[in-house]
Amino acid sequence: MSLNELTIKILLTTTVIWLIACTPVQPWERGNLAKPQMALDPYPLQGALRAHNYGSREAAAGGNAAQGGGCGCY
């Protein structure tokens, strides 16, 4: 089996799996997805405060904060 055939088979398998995983969510199933356990970040406020604190200490601007002093102290 050549490298091109293997690449095509892997691509097709990945595409099929990706398409199977995309199913519409029924209205009665949305309650399960809205539970706090299903959130990517269970504590969004704490995460935002940590990101702000880190950005202000590192003097680096990410996608969510302005630059800070960068002294590294708390």
Secondary structure, DSSP 8 states (H G I E B T S, - for coil): --HHHHHHHHHHHHHHHHHHH-----GGGHHHHTSGGG-SSS-HHHHHHHHHHHHHHHT---SS----------
